[in-house]
Amino acid sequence: MHKDYGKFCWYELMTTDVAAAERFYSSVVGWETRDSGMEGMNYTLAYAGDSQVAGLMALPADAQDMPPSWIGYIFTDTIEATVKDISANGGRIYREPQDIPGIGRFAVVADPHGAVFSLFTTEDEGPAQPGMMTPGHIGWNELMAGDLTSAWDFYSKTFGWTKDVAVDMSDGGMGVYQTFAVRGGDAVGGMMTNPPGSPAPPYWGYYFVVEGLDAAGKRVTDGGGSIIMGPMEVPGGAWILNCVDPQGAYFSLVAMTR
């Protein structure tokens, strides 16, 4: 098994207004953006310093009924086999593996409760990933699961994820928040059962690391986005905000200081 199998390796925003999204996230997160130069495709790359961290693209014509959203890519060096595993483990395949010329192959899939994510494979050794809390990078991957127990079974079977710390939030009526690692190592995300009454179906959300949460929150609202929850302190001393960008895509911010 490849050392990166099961790790989140890329993040992509599909939106109704790429230029506006570039301006918004450059202000909020501090990214620099530039065109990817990919033939026949308008695809913007977001950089934190010299590192590519995310892609931005217009919602494709066949997905106009989808709301703007962020999607995470999980690495596999055996994409056809992983797609078969996802089906066998109760997940869904929305787009079978296909080539991105000169870059790799990808597929779009979902877990048994409908939370969508993508798979990615490439021959290249990607750039070394910085630590989880490096500003401008993605610091946390979070699943609001259809059901924590069965979602955990799916992801651990498919990707070899291992349980890290579990935080009992029953006092607030939220149940258990299960953090996870990829075959040991540091925790890279968490999952919990989507709270009853949540307006959103099960989904993956991603936390962008900023310095100083309150200042970043002001940039969100000044830029036309909205804050839907927070600021909230989380175990480990970090602070988080859950937000929506001006086009309606959900995202979160995390910082070690207010």
Phi and psi in degrees as GROMACS dihedral restraints (atoms count N, CA, C in turn):
[ dihedral_restraints ]
;  ai    aj    ak    al  type     phi  dphi    fc
    3     4     5     6     1   -62.3    20    10
    4     5     6     7     1   143.9    20    10
    6     7     8     9     1   -61.1    20    10
    7     8     9    10     1   -25.6    20    10
    9    10    11    12     1   -96.8    20    10
   10    11    12    13     1     2.2    20    10
   12    13    14    15     1   -56.6    20    10
   13    14    15    16     1   128.5    20    10
   15    16    17    18     1    87.9    20    10
   16    17    18    19     1     1.4    20    10
   18    19    20    21     1   -94.0    20    10
   19    20    21    22     1   143.4    20    10
   21    22    23    24     1   -67.1    20    10
   22    23    24    25     1   131.4    20    10
   24    25    26    27     1  -127.8    20    10
   25    26    27    28     1   -10.0    20    10
   27    28    29    30     1  -162.8    20    10
   28    29    30    31     1   155.5    20    10
   30    31    32    33     1  -137.4    20    10
   31    32    33    34     1   142.4    20    10
   33    34    35    36     1  -142.3    20    10
   34    35    36    37     1   134.5    20    10
   36    37    38    39     1  -102.9    20    10
   37    38    39    40     1   125.7    20    10
   39    40    41    42     1  -106.3    20    10
   40    41    42    43     1   122.8    20    10
   42    43    44    45     1  -141.7    20    10
   43    44    45    46     1   166.8    20    10
   45    46    47    48     1   -87.0    20    10
   46    47    48    49     1   -13.8    20    10
   48    49    50    51     1  -147.1    20    10
   49    50    51    52     1    92.0    20    10
   51    52    53    54     1   -64.4    20    10
   52    53    54    55     1   -43.1    20    10
   54    55    56    57     1   -61.3    20    10
   55    56    57    58     1   -42.3    20    10
   57    58    59    60     1   -66.6    20    10
   58    59    60    61     1   -39.5    20    10
   60    61    62    63     1   -65.1    20    10
   61    62    63    64     1   -39.2    20    10
   63    64    65    66     1   -57.5    20    10
   64    65    66    67     1   -48.1    20    10
   66    67    68    69     1   -62.2    20    10
   67    68    69    70     1   -43.6    20    10
   69    70    71    72     1   -63.7    20    10
   70    71    72    73     1   -53.5    20    10
   72    73    74    75     1   -71.6    20    10
   73    74    75    76     1   -31.0    20    10
   75    76    77    78     1   -60.6    20    10
   76    77    78    79     1   -41.0    20    10
   78    79    80    81     1   -70.1    20    10
   79    80    81    82     1   -48.5    20    10
   81    82    83    84     1   -72.4    20    10
   82    83    84    85     1   -47.2    20    10
   84    85    86    87     1  -100.1    20    10
   85    86    87    88     1   -20.1    20    10
   87    88    89    90     1    91.7    20    10
   88    89    90    91     1    17.8    20    10
   90    91    92    93     1   -74.2    20    10
   91    92    93    94     1   152.8    20    10
   93    94    95    96     1  -103.6    20    10
   94    95    96    97     1   142.5    20    10
   96    97    98    99     1  -121.5    20    10
   97    98    99   100     1   147.0    20    10
   99   100   101   102     1  -151.6    20    10
  100   101   102   103     1   157.3    20    10
  102   103   104   105     1   -67.6    20    10
  103   104   105   106     1   142.8    20    10
  105   106   107   108     1   -74.1    20    10
  106   107   108   109     1   -20.7    20    10
  108   109   110   111     1    74.5    20    10
  109   110   111   112     1    12.2    20    10
  111   112   113   114     1   -70.7    20    10
  112   113   114   115     1   133.7    20    10
  114   115   116   117     1   -57.7    20    10
  115   116   117   118     1   130.3    20    10
  117   118   119   120     1    66.4    20    10
  118   119   120   121     1    16.2    20    10
  120   121   122   123     1  -144.5    20    10
  121   122   123   124     1   131.5    20    10
  123   124   125   126     1   -90.6    20    10
  124   125   126   127     1    98.1    20    10
  126   127   128   129     1  -131.8    20    10
  127   128   129   130     1   121.0    20    10
  129   130   131   132     1   -98.6    20    10
  130   131   132   133     1   135.0    20    10
  132   133   134   135     1  -101.9    20    10
  133   134   135   136     1   136.0    20    10
  135   136   137   138     1  -104.4    20    10
  136   137   138   139     1   133.5    20    10
  138   139   140   141     1  -118.1    20    10
  139   140   141   142     1   140.9    20    10
  141   142   143   144     1  -109.4    20    10
  142   143   144   145     1   106.0    20    10
  144   145   146   147     1    63.4    20    10
  145   146   147   148     1  -126.1    20    10
  147   148   149   150     1   -90.7    20    10
  148   149   150   151     1    -4.4    20    10
  150   151   152   153     1   -93.6    20    10
  151   152   153   154     1   131.9    20    10
  153   154   155   156     1   -74.6    20    10
  154   155   156   157     1   128.7    20    10
  156   157   158   159     1  -119.0    20    10
  157   158   159   160     1   -23.0    20    10
  159   160   161   162     1  -161.7    20    10
  160   161   162   163     1   164.2    20    10
  162   163   164   165     1  -121.8    20    10
  163   164   165   166     1   150.3    20    10
  165   166   167   168     1  -128.5    20    10
  166   167   168   169     1   134.2    20    10
  168   169   170   171     1  -149.9    20    10
  169   170   171   172     1   159.4    20    10
  171   172   173   174     1   -72.2    20    10
  172   173   174   175     1   145.2    20    10
  174   175   176   177     1   -55.4    20    10
  175   176   177   178     1   128.2    20    10
  177   178   179   180     1   -64.8    20    10
  178   179   180   181     1   157.0    20    10
  180   181   182   183     1   -55.9    20    10
  181   182   183   184     1   -33.4    20    10
  183   184   185   186     1   -84.4    20    10
  184   185   186   187     1     6.5    20    10
  186   187   188   189     1  -128.8    20    10
  187   188   189   190     1    26.4    20    10
  189   190   191   192     1   -67.1    20    10
  190   191   192   193     1   -18.3    20    10
  192   193   194   195     1   -84.3    20    10
  193   194   195   196     1    -5.2    20    10
  195   196   197   198     1   -82.5    20    10
  196   197   198   199     1   142.1    20    10
  198   199   200   201     1   -73.8    20    10
  199   200   201   202     1   154.7    20    10
  201   202   203   204     1   -54.1    20    10
  202   203   204   205     1   139.6    20    10
  204   205   206   207     1  -160.8    20    10
  205   206   207   208     1   157.8    20    10
  207   208   209   210     1   -91.1    20    10
  208   209   210   211     1   141.9    20    10
  210   211   212   213     1  -131.7    20    10
  211   212   213   214     1   139.0    20    10
  213   214   215   216     1  -101.0    20    10
  214   215   216   217     1   146.8    20    10
  216   217   218   219     1  -108.1    20    10
  217   218   219   220     1   131.7    20    10
  219   220   221   222     1  -105.9    20    10
  220   221   222   223     1   133.2    20    10
  222   223   224   225     1   -77.9    20    10
  223   224   225   226     1   137.7    20    10
  225   226   227   228     1  -143.5    20    10
  226   227   228   229     1   138.6    20    10
  228   229   230   231     1   -92.9    20    10
  229   230   231   232     1     1.2    20    10
  231   232   233   234     1  -134.4    20    10
  232   233   234   235     1    68.5    20    10
  234   235   236   237     1   -64.0    20    10
  235   236   237   238     1   -38.5    20    10
  237   238   239   240     1   -63.3    20    10
  238   239   240   241     1   -43.2    20    10
  240   241   242   243     1   -65.8    20    10
  241   242   243   244     1   -38.6    20    10
  243   244   245   246     1   -65.8    20    10
  244   245   246   247     1   -40.0    20    10
  246   247   248   249     1   -60.8    20    10
  247   248   249   250     1   -42.1    20    10
  249   250   251   252     1   -62.4    20    10
  250   251   252   253     1   -42.5    20    10
  252   253   254   255     1   -60.8    20    10
  253   254   255   256     1   -42.8    20    10
  255   256   257   258     1   -60.7    20    10
  256   257   258   259     1   -44.7    20    10
  258   259   260   261     1   -61.6    20    10
  259   260   261   262     1   -46.9    20    10
  261   262   263   264     1   -63.7    20    10
  262   263   264   265     1   -30.5    20    10
  264   265   266   267     1   -91.0    20    10
  265   266   267   268     1    10.4    20    10
  267   268   269   270     1    98.4    20    10
  268   269   270   271     1     3.1    20    10
  270   271   272   273     1   -83.0    20    10
  271   272   273   274     1  -179.7    20    10
  273   274   275   276     1  -122.1    20    10
  274   275   276   277     1   150.6    20    10
  276   277   278   279     1  -111.7    20    10
  277   278   279   280     1   115.4    20    10
  279   280   281   282     1   -92.2    20    10
  280   281   282   283     1   -34.3    20    10
  282   283   284   285     1  -141.4    20    10
  283   284   285   286     1   118.4    20    10
  285   286   287   288     1   -63.0    20    10
  286   287   288   289     1   158.6    20    10
  288   289   290   291     1   -53.7    20    10
  289   290   291   292     1   133.9    20    10
  291   292   293   294     1  -144.5    20    10
  292   293   294   295     1   160.6    20    10
  294   295   296   297     1   -79.4    20    10
  295   296   297   298     1   143.6    20    10
  297   298   299   300     1  -108.4    20    10
  298   299   300   301     1   105.0    20    10
  300   301   302   303     1   -51.7    20    10
  301   302   303   304     1   127.9    20    10
  303   304   305   306     1    78.4    20    10
  304   305   306   307     1    -0.5    20    10
  306   307   308   309     1  -122.7    20    10
  307   308   309   310     1   -50.7    20    10
  309   310   311   312     1   168.1    20    10
  310   311   312   313     1  -154.4    20    10
  312   313   314   315     1  -131.4    20    10
  313   314   315   316     1   150.7    20    10
  315   316   317   318     1  -140.7    20    10
  316   317   318   319     1   163.4    20    10
  318   319   320   321     1  -145.0    20    10
  319   320   321   322     1   154.3    20    10
  321   322   323   324     1  -115.2    20    10
  322   323   324   325     1   126.5    20    10
  324   325   326   327     1  -139.2    20    10
  325   326   327   328     1   176.9    20    10
  327   328   329   330     1  -147.0    20    10
  328   329   330   331     1   155.8    20    10
  330   331   332   333     1   -78.0    20    10
  331   332   333   334     1   177.1    20    10
  333   334   335   336     1   -60.9    20    10
  334   335   336   337     1   -19.1    20    10
  336   337   338   339     1   -99.8    20    10
  337   338   339   340     1     1.4    20    10
  339   340   341   342     1   100.2    20    10
  340   341   342   343     1     2.0    20    10
  342   343   344   345     1   -71.0    20    10
  343   344   345   346     1   121.8    20    10
  345   346   347   348     1   -89.7    20    10
  346   347   348   349     1   141.3    20    10
  348   349   350   351     1  -151.1    20    10
  349   350   351   352     1   171.6    20    10
  351   352   353   354     1  -117.5    20    10
  352   353   354   355     1   160.7    20    10
  354   355   356   357     1  -111.0    20    10
  355   356   357   358     1   150.3    20    10
  357   358   359   360     1  -142.4    20    10
  358   359   360   361     1   141.1    20    10
  360   361   362   363     1  -138.0    20    10
  361   362   363   364     1   145.1    20    10
  363   364   365   366     1  -152.7    20    10
  364   365   366   367     1   156.4    20    10
  366   367   368   369     1   -80.9    20    10
  367   368   369   370     1   -23.5    20    10
  369   370   371   372     1   -68.2    20    10
  370   371   372   373     1   147.8    20    10
  372   373   374   375     1   -81.5    20    10
  373   374   375   376     1   111.3    20    10
  375   376   377   378     1   -65.2    20    10
  376   377   378   379     1   169.9    20    10
  378   379   380   381     1   -62.8    20    10
  379   380   381   382     1   151.3    20    10
  381   382   383   384     1   -62.5    20    10
  382   383   384   385     1   135.7    20    10
  384   385   386   387     1   -85.0    20    10
  385   386   387   388     1   136.1    20    10
  387   388   389   390     1   -74.1    20    10
  388   389   390   391     1   175.3    20    10
  390   391   392   393     1   -60.3    20    10
  391   392   393   394     1   157.2    20    10
  393   394   395   396     1   -58.9    20    10
  394   395   396   397     1   -32.5    20    10
  396   397   398   399     1  -103.7    20    10
  397   398   399   400     1    33.8    20    10
  399   400   401   402     1   -81.1    20    10
  400   401   402   403     1   122.4    20    10
  402   403   404   405     1   -53.7    20    10
  403   404   405   406     1   139.9    20    10
  405   406   407   408     1    89.7    20    10
  406   407   408   409     1   -11.0    20    10
  408   409   410   411     1  -105.3    20    10
  409   410   411   412     1   176.6    20    10
  411   412   413   414     1   -89.9    20    10
  412   413   414   415     1   124.8    20    10
  414   415   416   417     1  -102.2    20    10
  415   416   417   418     1    -9.5    20    10
  417   418   419   420     1  -166.8    20    10
  418   419   420   421     1   143.6    20    10
  420   421   422   423     1  -120.2    20    10
  421   422   423   424     1   123.2    20    10
  423   424   425   426     1  -129.4    20    10
  424   425   426   427     1   128.2    20    10
  426   427   428   429     1  -106.5    20    10
  427   428   429   430     1   122.3    20    10
  429   430   431   432     1   -90.0    20    10
  430   431   432   433     1   100.4    20    10
  432   433   434   435     1   -87.3    20    10
  433   434   435   436     1   152.1    20    10
  435   436   437   438     1   -60.8    20    10
  436   437   438   439     1   -37.9    20    10
  438   439   440   441     1  -159.5    20    10
  439   440   441   442     1   121.8    20    10
  441   442   443   444     1   -58.2    20    10
  442   443   444   445     1   -45.2    20    10
  444   445   446   447     1   -63.8    20    10
  445   446   447   448     1   -49.2    20    10
  447   448   449   450     1   -74.9    20    10
  448   449   450   451     1   -31.6    20    10
  450   451   452   453     1   -64.3    20    10
  451   452   453   454     1   -42.8    20    10
  453   454   455   456     1   -59.3    20    10
  454   455   456   457     1   -43.7    20    10
  456   457   458   459     1   -57.5    20    10
  457   458   459   460     1   -43.5    20    10
  459   460   461   462     1   -62.2    20    10
  460   461   462   463     1   -52.2    20    10
  462   463   464   465     1   -72.2    20    10
  463   464   465   466     1   -36.3    20    10
  465   466   467   468     1   -69.7    20    10
  466   467   468   469     1   -37.9    20    10
  468   469   470   471     1   -67.4    20    10
  469   470   471   472     1   -42.8    20    10
  471   472   473   474     1   -74.8    20    10
  472   473   474   475     1   -42.5    20    10
  474   475   476   477     1  -117.6    20    10
  475   476   477   478     1    -2.3    20    10
  477   478   479   480     1    73.0    20    10
  478   479   480   481     1    24.3    20    10
  480   481   482   483     1   -67.3    20    10
  481   482   483   484     1   149.6    20    10
  483   484   485   486     1  -122.7    20    10
  484   485   486   487     1   148.4    20    10
  486   487   488   489     1   -72.9    20    10
  487   488   489   490     1   136.0    20    10
  489   490   491   492     1  -107.3    20    10
  490   491   492   493     1  -136.0    20    10
  492   493   494   495     1   -73.5    20    10
  493   494   495   496     1   140.3    20    10
  495   496   497   498     1  -107.4    20    10
  496   497   498   499     1   131.2    20    10
  498   499   500   501     1  -110.8    20    10
  499   500   501   502     1   120.5    20    10
  501   502   503   504     1   -84.5    20    10
  502   503   504   505     1   113.9    20    10
  504   505   506   507     1  -112.6    20    10
  505   506   507   508     1    28.2    20    10
  507   508   509   510     1   -60.7    20    10
  508   509   510   511     1   -31.7    20    10
  510   511   512   513     1   -57.2    20    10
  511   512   513   514     1   -35.4    20    10
  513   514   515   516     1   -91.3    20    10
  514   515   516   517     1    10.0    20    10
  516   517   518   519     1    74.9    20    10
  517   518   519   520     1    19.1    20    10
  519   520   521   522     1  -105.1    20    10
  520   521   522   523     1    -7.6    20    10
  522   523   524   525     1    76.7    20    10
  523   524   525   526     1  -153.3    20    10
  525   526   527   528     1   -96.1    20    10
  526   527   528   529     1   137.2    20    10
  528   529   530   531     1  -106.5    20    10
  529   530   531   532     1   111.0    20    10
  531   532   533   534     1   -99.5    20    10
  532   533   534   535     1   113.4    20    10
  534   535   536   537     1   -84.8    20    10
  535   536   537   538     1   156.3    20    10
  537   538   539   540     1  -141.2    20    10
  538   539   540   541     1   156.2    20    10
  540   541   542   543     1  -124.4    20    10
  541   542   543   544     1   171.3    20    10
  543   544   545   546     1  -102.9    20    10
  544   545   546   547     1   104.0    20    10
  546   547   548   549     1    48.6    20    10
  547   548   549   550     1    55.4    20    10
  549   550   551   552     1    83.2    20    10
  550   551   552   553     1  -160.0    20    10
  552   553   554   555     1    78.1    20    10
  553   554   555   556     1  -171.6    20    10
  555   556   557   558     1   -76.9    20    10
  556   557   558   559     1   150.8    20    10
  558   559   560   561     1   -62.6    20    10
  559   560   561   562     1   138.0    20    10
  561   562   563   564     1  -118.7    20    10
  562   563   564   565     1    -4.7    20    10
  564   565   566   567     1  -176.6    20    10
  565   566   567   568     1  -175.8    20    10
  567   568   569   570     1  -149.3    20    10
  568   569   570   571     1   163.7    20    10
  570   571   572   573     1  -147.1    20    10
  571   572   573   574     1   150.2    20    10
  573   574   575   576     1  -151.0    20    10
  574   575   576   577     1   162.1    20    10
  576   577   578   579     1   -66.8    20    10
  577   578   579   580     1   130.1    20    10
  579   580   581   582     1   -54.9    20    10
  580   581   582   583     1   124.4    20    10
  582   583   584   585     1   -58.6    20    10
  583   584   585   586     1   143.1    20    10
  585   586   587   588     1   -56.7    20    10
  586   587   588   589     1   139.8    20    10
  588   589   590   591     1    85.8    20    10
  589   590   591   592     1    -1.9    20    10
  591   592   593   594     1   -63.0    20    10
  592   593   594   595     1   134.3    20    10
  594   595   596   597     1   -71.7    20    10
  595   596   597   598     1   -17.6    20    10
  597   598   599   600     1   -98.5    20    10
  598   599   600   601     1   142.5    20    10
  600   601   602   603     1   -68.6    20    10
  601   602   603   604     1   170.9    20    10
  603   604   605   606     1   -52.2    20    10
  604   605   606   607     1   138.4    20    10
  606   607   608   609     1  -156.9    20    10
  607   608   609   610     1   157.3    20    10
  609   610   611   612     1   -92.9    20    10
  610   611   612   613     1   137.9    20    10
  612   613   614   615     1  -126.5    20    10
  613   614   615   616     1   154.7    20    10
  615   616   617   618     1  -130.2    20    10
  616   617   618   619     1   139.3    20    10
  618   619   620   621     1  -105.9    20    10
  619   620   621   622     1   121.1    20    10
  621   622   623   624     1   -94.1    20    10
  622   623   624   625     1   134.1    20    10
  624   625   626   627     1   -84.4    20    10
  625   626   627   628     1   128.6    20    10
  627   628   629   630     1  -128.3    20    10
  628   629   630   631     1   166.7    20    10
  630   631   632   633     1  -103.7    20    10
  631   632   633   634     1   118.2    20    10
  633   634   635   636     1    81.7    20    10
  634   635   636   637     1    98.2    20    10
  636   637   638   639     1   -69.9    20    10
  637   638   639   640     1   -41.5    20    10
  639   640   641   642     1   -64.3    20    10
  640   641   642   643     1   -42.5    20    10
  642   643   644   645     1   -63.3    20    10
  643   644   645   646     1   -40.0    20    10
  645   646   647   648     1   -66.4    20    10
  646   647   648   649     1   -38.9    20    10
  648   649   650   651     1   -61.7    20    10
  649   650   651   652     1   -37.6    20    10
  651   652   653   654     1   -65.3    20    10
  652   653   654   655     1   -37.3    20    10
  654   655   656   657     1   -65.7    20    10
  655   656   657   658     1   -34.1    20    10
  657   658   659   660     1   -60.7    20    10
  658   659   660   661     1   -52.3    20    10
  660   661   662   663     1   -73.0    20    10
  661   662   663   664     1   -37.7    20    10
  663   664   665   666     1   -61.2    20    10
  664   665   666   667     1   -30.8    20    10
  666   667   668   669     1   -86.9    20    10
  667   668   669   670     1     3.1    20    10
  669   670   671   672     1    96.9    20    10
  670   671   672   673     1     2.5    20    10
  672   673   674   675     1   -87.0    20    10
  673   674   675   676     1   179.3    20    10
  675   676   677   678     1  -136.4    20    10
  676   677   678   679     1   152.4    20    10
  678   679   680   681     1  -100.6    20    10
  679   680   681   682     1   124.8    20    10
  681   682   683   684     1  -102.4    20    10
  682   683   684   685     1   -19.7    20    10
  684   685   686   687     1  -157.6    20    10
  685   686   687   688     1   143.0    20    10
  687   688   689   690     1   109.3    20    10
  688   689   690   691     1   179.5    20    10
  690   691   692   693     1   -71.2    20    10
  691   692   693   694     1   144.7    20    10
  693   694   695   696     1  -134.3    20    10
  694   695   696   697     1   136.5    20    10
  696   697   698   699     1   -85.0    20    10
  697   698   699   700     1   138.3    20    10
  699   700   701   702     1  -119.8    20    10
  700   701   702   703     1   160.1    20    10
  702   703   704   705     1   -52.6    20    10
  703   704   705   706     1   137.1    20    10
  705   706   707   708     1   101.5    20    10
  706   707   708   709     1    -7.6    20    10
  708   709   710   711     1    91.1    20    10
  709   710   711   712     1     1.9    20    10
  711   712   713   714     1   -83.0    20    10
  712   713   714   715     1   163.3    20    10
  714   715   716   717     1  -120.2    20    10
  715   716   717   718     1   142.6    20    10
  717   718   719   720     1  -130.7    20    10
  718   719   720   721     1   154.5    20    10
  720   721   722   723     1  -132.1    20    10
  721   722   723   724     1   137.5    20    10
  723   724   725   726     1  -104.2    20    10
  724   725   726   727     1   130.4    20    10
  726   727   728   729     1  -136.3    20    10
  727   728   729   730     1   168.6    20    10
  729   730   731   732     1  -130.2    20    10
  730   731   732   733     1   134.6    20    10
  732   733   734   735     1   -80.2    20    10
  733   734   735   736     1   172.6    20    10
  735   736   737   738     1   -60.9    20    10
  736   737   738   739     1   -23.9    20    10
  738   739   740   741     1   -90.4    20    10
  739   740   741   742     1    -6.1    20    10
  741   742   743   744     1   106.1    20    10
  742   743   744   745     1     3.8    20    10
  744   745   746   747     1   -81.1    20    10
  745   746   747   748     1   134.0    20    10
  747   748   749   750     1   -79.9    20    10
  748   749   750   751     1   137.5    20    10
  750   751   752   753     1  -154.8    20    10
  751   752   753   754     1   169.6    20    10
  753   754   755   756     1  -133.1    20    10
  754   755   756   757     1   158.6    20    10
  756   757   758   759     1  -121.6    20    10
  757   758   759   760     1   147.2    20    10
  759   760   761   762     1  -137.7    20    10
  760   761   762   763     1   139.9    20    10
  762   763   764   765     1  -145.2    20    10
  763   764   765   766     1   153.9    20    10
  765   766   767   768     1   -83.5    20    10
  766   767   768   769     1   -10.4    20    10
  768   769   770   771     1  -135.6    20    10
  769   770   771   772     1   151.6    20    10
